[in-house]
Amino acid sequence: MPRVVVAETRRQDVAQAVLRIVGREGLESASLRNVAQEAGLAIGSVRHYFASQTELMIFTMEELRRRIDGRIRSHAEQLLDPGASIDRRTRTEELFAEFLPLDETRREEAVLWLAFITAARTRPELRPCARRMYEEARELIARVLHEAQRSGGVPGDLDIALETHRLAALLDGLTLGGVLHPDQVAPDAARAILHRHLRTLVDPDQGRATGHP
């Protein structure tokens, strides 16, 4: 196996060790020494692949962003294909549900991402990645809403810019609630809230409380 491939694989292994520590104990516990121990490496080996803890944290955050982004965009490919023969309303809801902590994998990703973006408030080196994820998520939401408008799934006069921010804020809030208060924002509740919100985009009257989602 080429040396560059081995090096990249080892860097990814170290990044996974960081994520395991962050998931268990928080970002502040991801020191080079703790990461080396978690990865089963000597600390010198970690330093061979990462010149500093800052470089390691940036790499790990980017790996996490790519993982989340890849999973979400894999669901968007058909939805954003104008010629695809699919149930667009159902697929749209499924796509936006991918942002939410509805199962163990998505909850783990949400916990990790919240840890990194919270740290980015006081760690400038993490801000570019946090900003990129923020912008990419909103760009995807806007594209989906534009496609829904083009296909007649939502009204032609829908304010896409406003609704992009409104939906993004809803997803952010449900994610935070699902991580911090899973007993109050359980997966079924989060799905029902998302479902009702999307109904309001089609017809505002359908979003009014009716005793059921």
Protein Blocks (a to p, Z undefined) as FASTA:
>chain_A
ZZklmmmmmmmmmmmmmmmmmmmnojklmcfklmmmmnopafklmmmmpmbfklmmmmmm
mmmmmmmmmmmmmmmmmmmmmkbccdfklmmmmmmmmmpcfbfklmmmmmmmmmmmmmmm
mmmklmmmmmmmmmmmmmmmmmmmmmmmmnopacfklcfklmmmmmmmmmmmmmmmmmmm
mmlmgfklmmmmmmmmmmmmmomklmpcehiZZ
